[in-house]
Amino acid sequence: MDGAAIRDSMPYLPFDGGRFRLSMGLKALAEPEWLEIGGDIAAVLARKRRLLATRPGEVFAALPAAAAPAAELLALLAAHLPQHHPAIYRREGERLVNRATAEDWDLERPGLHPLDLAGRLVPEDFCLLLTEDGESRLVGGSVCSPARWRLAEKLGRLLDVIHAPVPGYAETLDRPVARLLAQLKPGKMVWRLNWGLSDDPEPFQPAAAAARPLAAAMAGERLWFRVERQTLRRLAVSGAVVFTIRTYIARLDAAIATAAAATELAGAVRTMSPAMQDYKGIAPVAAPLLAWLDARA
């Protein structure tokens, strides 16, 4: 496990008042808040570099159709980062300097696929979606923190196929997501939150592991709360949609630090369908988790 991604608190607790409901939960997003760089940037980017060096085919992939959108995304980042995060990023002609990592990138001749370089610049993971005849397809991704999914298996697939494993997605979210993507205009951004639990704090989790036995008294120390801050925006020239994922992970007792938070999470777990509990990795530990939350509350 790479401790670089672990936090001693959680910036988001998306429990929707203590009742679980499958929804997009979208909010408008201003340009300066598009990306969350944070003080952990150097550690997160170091972990990304290791994964890209040791497991490149698992964390990066791009179809030929991703070339133009990826170049447009890189150009957008090269303008956005120095403007909105000047303490970390500096633009020097065609070079982009990251002060946090002491990296200096030649944007004209980076020696990398532009989507690969985009993923090395910020803590966020990136996915590129292209829409044709009303259907959106994943054409590229730099994803170093997958939560129980494999980029290689999703590449080239339509969104409804990608989300097929999500319980209730086809009935509840398929049409709203398609409508959102059809209506999303350049210059407008939205964001949402997704969460889950695991007994492994490793950010890179392409597959679910067998849950280990857990006593209720140890749930706070042995379970890890994981939140994904996800954003969507459309690129002006290519028309591709950029989907970003910023992953936060904290030990359960650090994330759920108050009685109110424990009450809300317990309510969300109890109102969640068994299929969703299983999908989020909660089912095997639901009993000790709820016992720990009730005691905390």
Contacts in CASP RR format, 6 or more apart in sequence:
PFRMAT RR
TARGET T0000
AUTHOR 0000-0000-0000
METHOD contacts of the structure
MODEL  1
MDGAAIRDSMPYLPFDGGRFRLSMGLKALAEPEWLEIGGDIAAVLARKRR
LLATRPGEVFAALPAAAAPAAELLALLAAHLPQHHPAIYRREGERLVNRA
TAEDWDLERPGLHPLDLAGRLVPEDFCLLLTEDGESRLVGGSVCSPARWR
LAEKLGRLLDVIHAPVPGYAETLDRPVARLLAQLKPGKMVWRLNWGLSDD
PEPFQPAAAAARPLAAAMAGERLWFRVERQTLRRLAVSGAVVFTIRTYIA
RLDAAIATAAAATELAGAVRTMSPAMQDYKGIAPVAAPLLAWLDARA
1 200 0 8 1.000
1 201 0 8 1.000
1 202 0 8 1.000
2 43 0 8 1.000
2 47 0 8 1.000
2 50 0 8 1.000
2 202 0 8 1.000
2 203 0 8 1.000
3 43 0 8 1.000
3 201 0 8 1.000
4 40 0 8 1.000
4 43 0 8 1.000
4 44 0 8 1.000
4 46 0 8 1.000
4 47 0 8 1.000
5 40 0 8 1.000
5 43 0 8 1.000
5 44 0 8 1.000
5 47 0 8 1.000
5 145 0 8 1.000
5 201 0 8 1.000
5 203 0 8 1.000
5 247 0 8 1.000
5 249 0 8 1.000
6 201 0 8 1.000
6 249 0 8 1.000
6 250 0 8 1.000
6 251 0 8 1.000
7 40 0 8 1.000
7 248 0 8 1.000
7 249 0 8 1.000
7 250 0 8 1.000
7 254 0 8 1.000
8 250 0 8 1.000
8 254 0 8 1.000
9 250 0 8 1.000
9 254 0 8 1.000
9 255 0 8 1.000
9 257 0 8 1.000
10 225 0 8 1.000
10 227 0 8 1.000
10 248 0 8 1.000
10 250 0 8 1.000
10 254 0 8 1.000
10 255 0 8 1.000
11 227 0 8 1.000
11 248 0 8 1.000
12 193 0 8 1.000
12 195 0 8 1.000
12 227 0 8 1.000
12 229 0 8 1.000
12 248 0 8 1.000
13 227 0 8 1.000
13 255 0 8 1.000
13 256 0 8 1.000
13 261 0 8 1.000
13 264 0 8 1.000
13 265 0 8 1.000
14 193 0 8 1.000
14 194 0 8 1.000
14 195 0 8 1.000
14 227 0 8 1.000
15 261 0 8 1.000
15 264 0 8 1.000
15 265 0 8 1.000
15 267 0 8 1.000
15 268 0 8 1.000
16 268 0 8 1.000
17 264 0 8 1.000
17 268 0 8 1.000
18 263 0 8 1.000
18 264 0 8 1.000
18 265 0 8 1.000
18 266 0 8 1.000
18 267 0 8 1.000
18 268 0 8 1.000
18 271 0 8 1.000
19 267 0 8 1.000
19 268 0 8 1.000
19 271 0 8 1.000
20 267 0 8 1.000
20 268 0 8 1.000
20 269 0 8 1.000
20 271 0 8 1.000
20 272 0 8 1.000
20 276 0 8 1.000
22 166 0 8 1.000
22 167 0 8 1.000
22 168 0 8 1.000
22 169 0 8 1.000
22 172 0 8 1.000
22 173 0 8 1.000
22 276 0 8 1.000
23 172 0 8 1.000
23 173 0 8 1.000
24 173 0 8 1.000
24 176 0 8 1.000
24 177 0 8 1.000
24 180 0 8 1.000
24 192 0 8 1.000
25 192 0 8 1.000
25 193 0 8 1.000
26 180 0 8 1.000
26 190 0 8 1.000
26 191 0 8 1.000
26 192 0 8 1.000
27 190 0 8 1.000
27 191 0 8 1.000
27 192 0 8 1.000
28 188 0 8 1.000
28 189 0 8 1.000
28 190 0 8 1.000
29 189 0 8 1.000
29 190 0 8 1.000
29 191 0 8 1.000
29 231 0 8 1.000
30 189 0 8 1.000
31 80 0 8 1.000
31 84 0 8 1.000
31 187 0 8 1.000
31 189 0 8 1.000
32 84 0 8 1.000
34 80 0 8 1.000
34 84 0 8 1.000
34 189 0 8 1.000
34 231 0 8 1.000
34 233 0 8 1.000
34 244 0 8 1.000
35 80 0 8 1.000
35 81 0 8 1.000
35 84 0 8 1.000
35 85 0 8 1.000
35 122 0 8 1.000
35 123 0 8 1.000
35 124 0 8 1.000
35 231 0 8 1.000
35 244 0 8 1.000
35 246 0 8 1.000
36 123 0 8 1.000
36 124 0 8 1.000
36 229 0 8 1.000
36 246 0 8 1.000
37 85 0 8 1.000
37 88 0 8 1.000
37 122 0 8 1.000
37 123 0 8 1.000
38 123 0 8 1.000
39 100 0 8 1.000
40 123 0 8 1.000
41 88 0 8 1.000
41 100 0 8 1.000
41 101 0 8 1.000
41 122 0 8 1.000
41 123 0 8 1.000
42 100 0 8 1.000
42 101 0 8 1.000
44 123 0 8 1.000
45 98 0 8 1.000
45 100 0 8 1.000
45 101 0 8 1.000
45 120 0 8 1.000
45 121 0 8 1.000
45 122 0 8 1.000
45 123 0 8 1.000
46 101 0 8 1.000
47 144 0 8 1.000
47 203 0 8 1.000
48 59 0 8 1.000
48 119 0 8 1.000
48 120 0 8 1.000
48 144 0 8 1.000
49 120 0 8 1.000
51 58 0 8 1.000
51 59 0 8 1.000
51 144 0 8 1.000
51 204 0 8 1.000
52 59 0 8 1.000
52 60 0 8 1.000
52 116 0 8 1.000
52 120 0 8 1.000
52 144 0 8 1.000
55 204 0 8 1.000
57 151 0 8 1.000
57 152 0 8 1.000
58 150 0 8 1.000
58 151 0 8 1.000
58 152 0 8 1.000
58 206 0 8 1.000
59 142 0 8 1.000
59 143 0 8 1.000
59 144 0 8 1.000
59 146 0 8 1.000
59 151 0 8 1.000
59 204 0 8 1.000
60 113 0 8 1.000
60 115 0 8 1.000
60 116 0 8 1.000
60 141 0 8 1.000
60 142 0 8 1.000
60 143 0 8 1.000
60 151 0 8 1.000
61 140 0 8 1.000
61 141 0 8 1.000
61 151 0 8 1.000
61 152 0 8 1.000
61 155 0 8 1.000
62 70 0 8 1.000
62 113 0 8 1.000
62 115 0 8 1.000
62 116 0 8 1.000
62 128 0 8 1.000
62 139 0 8 1.000
62 140 0 8 1.000
62 141 0 8 1.000
63 139 0 8 1.000
63 140 0 8 1.000
63 155 0 8 1.000
63 156 0 8 1.000
65 130 0 8 1.000
65 139 0 8 1.000
66 115 0 8 1.000
66 128 0 8 1.000
66 130 0 8 1.000
66 139 0 8 1.000
66 140 0 8 1.000
66 141 0 8 1.000
66 240 0 8 1.000
67 114 0 8 1.000
68 237 0 8 1.000
68 238 0 8 1.000
68 240 0 8 1.000
69 128 0 8 1.000
69 130 0 8 1.000
69 139 0 8 1.000
69 235 0 8 1.000
69 238 0 8 1.000
69 239 0 8 1.000
69 240 0 8 1.000
69 242 0 8 1.000
70 113 0 8 1.000
70 114 0 8 1.000
70 115 0 8 1.000
70 118 0 8 1.000
70 128 0 8 1.000
70 140 0 8 1.000
71 114 0 8 1.000
72 235 0 8 1.000
72 236 0 8 1.000
72 237 0 8 1.000
72 238 0 8 1.000
72 240 0 8 1.000
73 114 0 8 1.000
73 115 0 8 1.000
73 118 0 8 1.000
73 126 0 8 1.000
73 128 0 8 1.000
73 235 0 8 1.000
73 240 0 8 1.000
73 242 0 8 1.000
74 107 0 8 1.000
74 110 0 8 1.000
74 114 0 8 1.000
74 115 0 8 1.000
74 117 0 8 1.000
74 118 0 8 1.000
75 107 0 8 1.000
76 235 0 8 1.000
77 118 0 8 1.000
77 121 0 8 1.000
77 122 0 8 1.000
78 91 0 8 1.000
78 96 0 8 1.000
78 107 0 8 1.000
79 91 0 8 1.000
81 88 0 8 1.000
81 89 0 8 1.000
81 96 0 8 1.000
81 121 0 8 1.000
81 122 0 8 1.000
82 89 0 8 1.000
82 90 0 8 1.000
82 91 0 8 1.000
82 96 0 8 1.000
87 99 0 8 1.000
88 98 0 8 1.000
88 99 0 8 1.000
88 100 0 8 1.000
89 96 0 8 1.000
89 97 0 8 1.000
89 98 0 8 1.000
89 99 0 8 1.000
89 121 0 8 1.000
90 96 0 8 1.000
90 97 0 8 1.000
90 99 0 8 1.000
91 97 0 8 1.000
94 106 0 8 1.000
94 107 0 8 1.000
94 108 0 8 1.000
95 104 0 8 1.000
95 105 0 8 1.000
95 106 0 8 1.000
95 107 0 8 1.000
96 104 0 8 1.000
96 105 0 8 1.000
96 107 0 8 1.000
96 121 0 8 1.000
97 103 0 8 1.000
97 104 0 8 1.000
97 105 0 8 1.000
98 104 0 8 1.000
98 105 0 8 1.000
98 121 0 8 1.000
103 120 0 8 1.000
105 117 0 8 1.000
105 121 0 8 1.000
110 117 0 8 1.000
111 117 0 8 1.000
112 120 0 8 1.000
115 126 0 8 1.000
115 128 0 8 1.000
115 140 0 8 1.000
115 141 0 8 1.000
115 142 0 8 1.000
116 142 0 8 1.000
118 126 0 8 1.000
118 142 0 8 1.000
119 125 0 8 1.000
119 126 0 8 1.000
119 142 0 8 1.000
119 144 0 8 1.000
120 142 0 8 1.000
123 246 0 8 1.000
124 231 0 8 1.000
124 244 0 8 1.000
124 245 0 8 1.000
124 246 0 8 1.000
125 141 0 8 1.000
125 142 0 8 1.000
125 143 0 8 1.000
125 144 0 8 1.000
125 145 0 8 1.000
125 146 0 8 1.000
125 244 0 8 1.000
125 245 0 8 1.000
125 246 0 8 1.000
125 247 0 8 1.000
126 141 0 8 1.000
126 142 0 8 1.000
126 143 0 8 1.000
126 242 0 8 1.000
126 243 0 8 1.000
126 244 0 8 1.000
126 245 0 8 1.000
127 138 0 8 1.000
127 140 0 8 1.000
127 141 0 8 1.000
127 143 0 8 1.000
127 242 0 8 1.000
127 243 0 8 1.000
127 244 0 8 1.000
127 245 0 8 1.000
128 138 0 8 1.000
128 139 0 8 1.000
128 140 0 8 1.000
128 141 0 8 1.000
128 240 0 8 1.000
128 241 0 8 1.000
128 242 0 8 1.000
128 243 0 8 1.000
129 136 0 8 1.000
129 137 0 8 1.000
129 138 0 8 1.000
129 139 0 8 1.000
129 159 0 8 1.000
129 181 0 8 1.000
129 240 0 8 1.000
129 241 0 8 1.000
129 242 0 8 1.000
129 243 0 8 1.000
130 136 0 8 1.000
130 137 0 8 1.000
130 139 0 8 1.000
130 238 0 8 1.000
130 239 0 8 1.000
130 240 0 8 1.000
130 241 0 8 1.000
131 137 0 8 1.000
131 181 0 8 1.000
131 182 0 8 1.000
131 239 0 8 1.000
131 241 0 8 1.000
134 178 0 8 1.000
134 181 0 8 1.000
134 182 0 8 1.000
135 158 0 8 1.000
135 159 0 8 1.000
135 160 0 8 1.000
135 178 0 8 1.000
136 158 0 8 1.000
136 159 0 8 1.000
136 178 0 8 1.000
136 181 0 8 1.000
136 241 0 8 1.000
137 156 0 8 1.000
137 157 0 8 1.000
137 158 0 8 1.000
137 159 0 8 1.000
138 154 0 8 1.000
138 155 0 8 1.000
138 156 0 8 1.000
138 157 0 8 1.000
138 159 0 8 1.000
138 162 0 8 1.000
139 155 0 8 1.000
139 156 0 8 1.000
139 240 0 8 1.000
140 155 0 8 1.000
141 151 0 8 1.000
141 155 0 8 1.000
143 151 0 8 1.000
143 245 0 8 1.000
144 203 0 8 1.000
144 204 0 8 1.000
145 203 0 8 1.000
145 204 0 8 1.000
145 205 0 8 1.000
145 245 0 8 1.000
145 247 0 8 1.000
146 204 0 8 1.000
146 205 0 8 1.000
146 206 0 8 1.000
147 196 0 8 1.000
147 205 0 8 1.000
147 226 0 8 1.000
147 228 0 8 1.000
147 247 0 8 1.000
148 205 0 8 1.000
148 206 0 8 1.000
148 207 0 8 1.000
148 208 0 8 1.000
148 281 0 8 1.000
149 165 0 8 1.000
149 206 0 8 1.000
150 206 0 8 1.000
150 207 0 8 1.000
151 206 0 8 1.000
154 162 0 8 1.000
159 177 0 8 1.000
159 178 0 8 1.000
159 181 0 8 1.000
160 169 0 8 1.000
160 170 0 8 1.000
160 174 0 8 1.000
163 169 0 8 1.000
163 170 0 8 1.000
163 173 0 8 1.000
163 174 0 8 1.000
163 177 0 8 1.000
164 170 0 8 1.000
165 279 0 8 1.000
166 173 0 8 1.000
166 279 0 8 1.000
167 273 0 8 1.000
167 275 0 8 1.000
167 276 0 8 1.000
167 279 0 8 1.000
168 275 0 8 1.000
180 190 0 8 1.000
180 232 0 8 1.000
181 232 0 8 1.000
181 241 0 8 1.000
184 190 0 8 1.000
184 232 0 8 1.000
184 233 0 8 1.000
184 234 0 8 1.000
184 241 0 8 1.000
185 234 0 8 1.000
186 233 0 8 1.000
186 234 0 8 1.000
186 235 0 8 1.000
186 236 0 8 1.000
186 239 0 8 1.000
187 233 0 8 1.000
187 234 0 8 1.000
187 236 0 8 1.000
188 233 0 8 1.000
188 234 0 8 1.000
189 231 0 8 1.000
189 232 0 8 1.000
189 233 0 8 1.000
190 231 0 8 1.000
190 232 0 8 1.000
190 233 0 8 1.000
191 229 0 8 1.000
191 230 0 8 1.000
191 231 0 8 1.000
191 232 0 8 1.000
192 230 0 8 1.000
193 227 0 8 1.000
193 228 0 8 1.000
193 229 0 8 1.000
193 230 0 8 1.000
194 227 0 8 1.000
194 228 0 8 1.000
194 230 0 8 1.000
195 225 0 8 1.000
195 226 0 8 1.000
195 227 0 8 1.000
195 228 0 8 1.000
195 280 0 8 1.000
196 225 0 8 1.000
196 226 0 8 1.000
196 227 0 8 1.000
196 280 0 8 1.000
196 281 0 8 1.000
196 282 0 8 1.000
197 223 0 8 1.000
197 224 0 8 1.000
197 225 0 8 1.000
197 226 0 8 1.000
197 252 0 8 1.000
197 280 0 8 1.000
197 281 0 8 1.000
197 282 0 8 1.000
197 285 0 8 1.000
197 289 0 8 1.000
198 205 0 8 1.000
198 223 0 8 1.000
198 224 0 8 1.000
198 226 0 8 1.000
198 281 0 8 1.000
199 209 0 8 1.000
199 211 0 8 1.000
199 212 0 8 1.000
199 214 0 8 1.000
199 222 0 8 1.000
199 223 0 8 1.000
199 224 0 8 1.000
199 285 0 8 1.000
200 209 0 8 1.000
200 224 0 8 1.000
201 224 0 8 1.000
201 249 0 8 1.000
201 251 0 8 1.000
203 247 0 8 1.000
203 249 0 8 1.000
208 281 0 8 1.000
211 281 0 8 1.000
211 284 0 8 1.000
211 285 0 8 1.000
212 222 0 8 1.000
214 222 0 8 1.000
214 223 0 8 1.000
214 285 0 8 1.000
214 288 0 8 1.000
214 289 0 8 1.000
215 288 0 8 1.000
216 287 0 8 1.000
216 288 0 8 1.000
216 289 0 8 1.000
216 291 0 8 1.000
216 292 0 8 1.000
216 295 0 8 1.000
217 292 0 8 1.000
218 288 0 8 1.000
219 252 0 8 1.000
219 285 0 8 1.000
219 288 0 8 1.000
219 289 0 8 1.000
219 291 0 8 1.000
219 292 0 8 1.000
219 293 0 8 1.000
220 251 0 8 1.000
220 252 0 8 1.000
220 253 0 8 1.000
220 256 0 8 1.000
220 292 0 8 1.000
221 251 0 8 1.000
221 252 0 8 1.000
221 253 0 8 1.000
222 252 0 8 1.000
223 251 0 8 1.000
223 252 0 8 1.000
223 285 0 8 1.000
223 289 0 8 1.000
224 249 0 8 1.000
224 250 0 8 1.000
224 251 0 8 1.000
224 252 0 8 1.000
225 249 0 8 1.000
225 250 0 8 1.000
225 251 0 8 1.000
225 252 0 8 1.000
225 255 0 8 1.000
225 256 0 8 1.000
226 247 0 8 1.000
226 248 0 8 1.000
226 249 0 8 1.000
227 247 0 8 1.000
227 248 0 8 1.000
227 249 0 8 1.000
228 245 0 8 1.000
228 246 0 8 1.000
228 247 0 8 1.000
228 248 0 8 1.000
229 245 0 8 1.000
229 246 0 8 1.000
229 248 0 8 1.000
230 243 0 8 1.000
230 244 0 8 1.000
230 245 0 8 1.000
230 246 0 8 1.000
231 242 0 8 1.000
231 243 0 8 1.000
231 244 0 8 1.000
232 241 0 8 1.000
232 242 0 8 1.000
232 243 0 8 1.000
232 244 0 8 1.000
233 241 0 8 1.000
233 242 0 8 1.000
234 240 0 8 1.000
234 241 0 8 1.000
234 242 0 8 1.000
235 241 0 8 1.000
235 242 0 8 1.000
252 289 0 8 1.000
252 292 0 8 1.000
255 261 0 8 1.000
256 262 0 8 1.000
256 265 0 8 1.000
256 293 0 8 1.000
256 296 0 8 1.000
259 296 0 8 1.000
259 297 0 8 1.000
260 297 0 8 1.000
262 293 0 8 1.000
262 294 0 8 1.000
262 296 0 8 1.000
262 297 0 8 1.000
263 293 0 8 1.000
263 297 0 8 1.000
265 293 0 8 1.000
266 290 0 8 1.000
266 293 0 8 1.000
266 294 0 8 1.000
266 297 0 8 1.000
269 277 0 8 1.000
269 282 0 8 1.000
269 286 0 8 1.000
269 289 0 8 1.000
269 290 0 8 1.000
269 293 0 8 1.000
270 290 0 8 1.000
272 280 0 8 1.000
272 282 0 8 1.000
274 283 0 8 1.000
277 283 0 8 1.000
277 286 0 8 1.000
282 289 0 8 1.000
END
